[in-house]
Amino acid sequence: AAECPVPVAPPAAAMAAAAAAAAPAQPDARALLEEADKYKLEGNAHFKAGDLRRALGNYHKVFCYVNGLQVPGEKKESEHSGMVGMVGGNAAQVPADKVQAVKVLKQSTHLNMAACYLKQEQYHKCMDACTKALAAAEPSSKAYFRRGQAHLAIRNLDEAKEDLDEALRLEPGNAAIKQELARLRQAFAQHDAKEKKKFARMFSKMEKEDQSSTAPAEPAAAAAAGAEGSGGDTSGAAAAPGGGEAAPA
């Protein structure tokens, strides 16, 4: 009878190779960055064409790729699901020569989204996108400018001034920022004028209420004074309840 062969354990090297083949491949950081940049450019084209909805769709896709990139010392964003998470892999480490490119791509995409939201009059979303842009890289006058515009639109005048002043500090020669600051000064003037009118109406109303509260006392006081000054019979005057004394004014 033929004997069954004794099973031989595979070598450790073969097992390691099999495990590596079964594990999901780690995406290439440079390839992800290239794909993200393509989506941003497509979004820019839609923005210029006036199709804000499609532009925002492309900008969101940018973060599906860059959120799969691990920049040293930076927390991974959770707002958008990364492509790495979609394929079940680990975060791809960004090469040292591409770290700044990733930061700039994130910031510019947030700024472009803010521009879309500003045009759509979604001012709180605009402010949120600008705040994320400022966190993504170095301070940006565009981020402060657009956030200031959004604050001005909803009449957060103090916040608008703070942002627009900072934008002008970063870019002193920018005519658009100076023009927005002029609009802000006009808004402050209108606000002050409205406040003055409101307080004037309030004080006028209080004054009228004071006058109306003291008016009924005058005829009674005059009647009492006439009765006392006559020096004669007071039986014809109205008497106070409980006696012959006049009612107090």
C-alpha positions in Angstrom: 0.0 0.0 0.0 1.3 3.4 -0.9 2.2 5.6 2.1 0.8 9.1 2.5 3.5 11.7 2.1 4.4 13.5 5.3 3.4 17.2 5.0 6.3 19.6 4.9 5.9 23.0 6.4 6.6 25.8 4.0 9.8 27.9 4.6 9.4 31.1 6.6 10.4 33.2 3.7 7.6 31.7 1.6 5.1 32.4 4.3 6.2 36.0 4.6 6.0 36.5 0.8 2.5 35.0 0.8 1.4 37.3 3.6 2.8 40.4 1.8 1.0 39.4 -1.4 -2.3 39.0 0.5 -2.0 42.4 2.3 -3.4 45.5 0.5 -0.7 47.4 -1.4 0.2 50.8 0.1 -0.7 53.5 -2.3 2.0 55.7 -3.8 2.0 59.1 -2.3 3.1 60.8 -5.5 0.4 59.1 -7.5 -2.3 60.2 -5.0 -1.0 63.7 -5.1 -1.1 63.8 -8.9 -4.7 62.6 -8.9 -5.7 65.1 -6.3 -4.2 67.9 -8.3 -6.1 66.8 -11.4 -9.4 67.0 -9.5 -8.5 70.5 -8.3 -7.8 71.7 -11.8 -11.1 70.3 -13.0 -12.8 72.1 -10.1 -11.2 75.3 -11.2 -12.5 74.9 -14.7 -16.1 74.4 -13.4 -15.7 77.4 -11.1 -14.7 79.6 -14.1 -17.6 78.3 -16.0 -19.9 79.2 -13.2 -20.9 75.7 -12.3 -20.3 75.9 -8.5 -21.9 72.6 -7.6 -19.6 70.6 -9.9 -16.7 72.7 -8.7 -17.4 71.9 -5.1 -17.8 68.2 -6.0 -14.3 68.1 -7.5 -12.8 70.0 -4.6 -14.3 67.5 -2.2 -12.6 64.7 -4.2 -9.2 66.4 -3.7 -9.5 65.6 0.0 -10.4 61.9 -0.8 -6.8 61.7 -2.0 -4.8 64.0 0.2 -6.4 62.6 3.3 -4.7 59.4 2.5 -1.3 61.1 2.7 0.5 61.2 6.0 2.4 64.4 6.5 5.0 64.2 9.3 3.7 65.9 12.4 0.2 66.5 11.0 -3.0 65.0 12.2 -5.1 63.2 9.6 -8.3 65.0 8.6 -11.5 63.2 9.1 -13.9 65.4 7.2 -13.5 63.5 4.0 -12.9 59.7 3.6 -9.5 59.2 2.2 -8.8 56.9 -0.7 -6.4 54.9 1.5 -9.3 54.1 3.8 -11.5 53.1 0.9 -9.0 50.5 -0.3 -8.2 49.3 3.2 -4.6 50.3 3.3 -2.4 52.4 5.6 -1.6 56.1 5.2 1.0 56.7 2.6 4.0 58.7 3.9 4.6 61.9 2.0 8.1 62.3 0.7 10.1 65.2 2.2 10.2 67.0 -1.1 6.4 66.9 -1.4 5.4 68.0 2.1 5.0 71.7 1.1 3.1 70.7 -2.1 0.5 68.8 0.0 0.1 71.7 2.4 -0.3 74.2 -0.5 -2.8 71.9 -2.3 -4.9 71.6 0.9 -4.9 75.3 1.6 -5.7 76.4 -2.0 -8.5 73.8 -2.3 -10.1 75.1 1.0 -9.8 78.6 -0.3 -11.5 77.7 -3.6 -14.3 76.0 -1.7 -14.6 79.2 0.4 -15.0 81.2 -2.9 -17.8 78.9 -4.0 -19.6 79.1 -0.7 -19.3 82.9 -0.8 -20.9 83.1 -4.2 -23.7 80.7 -3.0 -24.2 83.0 0.1 -23.4 80.1 2.4 -21.5 82.3 4.7 -20.9 80.0 7.6 -19.5 77.3 5.4 -17.3 80.0 3.8 -15.9 81.0 7.2 -15.3 77.3 8.1 -13.4 76.7 4.9 -11.2 79.8 5.4 -10.4 78.7 9.0 -9.3 75.3 7.6 -7.2 77.0 5.0 -5.4 79.0 7.7 -4.7 75.8 9.6 -3.4 73.9 6.5 -0.4 76.1 5.8 1.1 79.6 6.4 -1.2 82.6 7.0 -3.0 83.6 3.8 -4.4 87.0 3.0 -7.1 85.4 0.9 -8.3 83.3 3.8 -8.6 86.4 6.0 -10.2 88.4 3.2 -12.9 85.9 2.3 -13.7 85.2 5.9 -13.9 88.9 6.5 -16.3 89.2 3.5 -18.5 86.5 5.0 -18.6 88.2 8.4 -19.5 91.5 6.7 -22.3 89.9 4.8 -24.0 88.7 8.0 -23.1 91.9 9.8 -20.5 90.5 12.2 -18.8 93.9 11.9 -16.2 93.5 14.6 -15.1 90.1 13.3 -15.0 91.4 9.8 -12.8 94.3 10.8 -10.4 91.9 12.6 -10.0 89.6 9.5 -9.8 92.4 6.9 -7.2 94.3 8.9 -5.1 91.1 9.1 -5.6 90.6 5.3 -4.3 94.1 4.7 -1.4 93.6 7.0 -0.3 90.5 5.0 -1.0 92.3 1.6 -0.8 96.0 2.1 -1.2 96.9 -1.6 -4.3 94.9 -2.3 -7.0 97.2 -3.7 -9.8 94.7 -3.2 -9.1 94.5 0.5 -9.0 98.3 0.8 -12.3 98.5 -1.0 -13.9 96.0 1.3 -12.6 97.9 4.3 -14.3 101.0 2.9 -17.6 99.0 2.7 -17.0 98.0 6.3 -16.6 101.6 7.4 -19.9 102.4 5.7 -21.6 99.5 7.4 -20.3 100.7 10.8 -21.6 104.2 10.0 -25.0 102.8 9.1 -25.0 100.7 12.3 -24.1 103.7 14.5 -26.9 105.8 12.8 -29.5 103.1 13.4 -28.3 102.8 17.1 -28.7 106.5 17.6 -32.2 106.5 16.1 -33.2 103.5 18.2 -32.0 105.2 21.4 -33.6 108.5 20.4 -37.0 106.7 20.0 -36.5 104.9 23.3 -35.8 108.1 25.2 -38.7 109.9 23.5 -41.0 107.1 24.5 -39.8 107.2 28.1 -40.3 111.0 28.2 -43.9 110.7 26.9 -44.6 108.0 29.5 -43.3 110.2 32.3 -45.5 113.1 31.1 -48.6 111.0 30.9 -48.1 109.6 34.4 -47.9 113.1 36.0 -50.7 114.8 33.9 -53.8 113.5 36.0 -52.4 115.0 39.2 -52.6 118.6 37.9 -56.4 119.1 37.9 -56.8 117.6 41.4 -54.1 119.8 42.7 -55.7 122.9 41.2 -59.1 122.0 42.7 -57.6 121.5 46.1 -55.8 124.8 45.9 -59.1 126.6 44.9 -61.0 125.1 47.8 -58.4 126.2 50.4 -58.1 129.7 48.9 -61.8 130.4 49.0 -62.0 130.7 52.8 -65.7 130.1 52.7 -68.2 127.2 52.6 -66.6 124.0 51.1 -69.8 122.0 51.2 -70.1 122.3 47.4 -66.7 120.7 46.8 -66.2 117.0 46.4 -65.4 115.5 49.7 -62.9 112.7 50.3 -64.3 109.4 51.5 -64.4 109.2 55.3 -64.4 112.9 56.1 -64.4 116.5 54.9 -60.7 116.7 53.9 -59.8 116.9 50.2 -58.3 113.8 48.6 -54.5 114.0 48.4 -53.1 114.9 44.9 
